[in-house]
Amino acid sequence: PRPLGAALGVIEPVLAEGDRLALLAHHYYGDARLWWRILEANPDLASGVDLSRAALGARVGEVVLIPKAKE
């Protein structure tokens, strides 16, 4: 893994049932393909698979960091 600096300008939504990285990226960035930005801001997630529908059930109610969209 590569070292990541502190995420600045983040939104901290609480995960809800049915959330996935691609859906969150679409909501906050308008582009589902930017899911990797959310993954990089949350090093406690082992991989994008951790936010699949099956794995997310254990994370409902937790906060995830959404970095500010690049302009």
C-alpha positions as CSV (number, residue, x, y, z in Angstrom):
1,P,0.0,0.0,0.0
2,R,1.1,3.5,-0.6
3,P,1.0,6.2,2.1
4,L,-1.9,8.6,2.0
5,G,-2.1,12.0,3.4
6,A,-4.9,13.5,5.4
7,A,-8.1,14.0,3.4
8,L,-9.1,17.6,3.3
9,G,-12.6,18.9,2.5
10,V,-14.4,15.7,3.1
11,I,-18.0,14.8,3.6
12,E,-18.8,12.2,6.2
13,P,-22.0,10.5,5.4
14,V,-23.4,7.6,7.5
15,L,-23.6,4.4,5.4
16,A,-27.1,3.1,4.8
17,E,-28.4,-0.3,3.6
18,G,-27.8,-0.6,-0.1
19,D,-24.9,1.8,-0.3
20,R,-22.0,0.8,-2.6
21,L,-18.9,2.7,-3.7
22,A,-20.2,3.3,-7.2
23,L,-23.5,4.6,-6.0
24,L,-21.8,6.9,-3.5
25,A,-19.5,8.2,-6.2
26,H,-22.4,8.8,-8.6
27,H,-24.2,10.7,-5.8
28,Y,-21.3,12.9,-4.7
29,Y,-19.3,13.2,-7.9
30,G,-21.9,12.6,-10.6
31,D,-19.7,9.8,-12.0
32,A,-19.8,6.2,-10.6
33,R,-16.4,5.5,-12.1
34,L,-14.8,7.7,-9.4
35,W,-15.5,5.0,-6.7
36,W,-11.7,4.6,-6.2
37,R,-11.4,8.1,-4.7
38,I,-13.7,7.0,-1.9
39,L,-11.7,3.8,-1.4
40,E,-8.4,5.7,-1.2
41,A,-9.9,8.0,1.5
42,N,-10.9,5.1,3.6
43,P,-7.8,2.9,4.2
44,D,-9.6,0.8,6.7
45,L,-11.4,-0.8,3.7
46,A,-9.4,-3.7,2.4
47,S,-10.8,-3.4,-1.1
48,G,-13.8,-2.2,-3.1
49,V,-15.4,-5.6,-2.4
50,D,-15.8,-4.5,1.2
51,L,-18.5,-2.1,0.2
52,S,-20.4,-4.6,-1.9
53,R,-24.0,-5.2,-0.9
54,A,-23.1,-8.4,1.0
55,A,-20.2,-6.9,3.0
56,L,-21.9,-3.5,3.6
57,G,-24.5,-5.0,5.9
58,A,-21.9,-5.1,8.7
59,R,-21.0,-1.4,8.0
60,V,-24.4,0.2,8.0
61,G,-24.4,3.1,10.5
62,E,-20.6,3.7,10.1
63,V,-19.1,6.9,8.7
64,V,-17.2,6.8,5.4
65,L,-15.1,9.7,4.1
66,I,-16.0,11.2,0.7
67,P,-13.2,13.5,-0.5
68,K,-14.0,16.8,-2.1
69,A,-14.5,16.6,-5.8
70,K,-11.6,18.0,-7.8
71,E,-12.5,21.0,-9.8
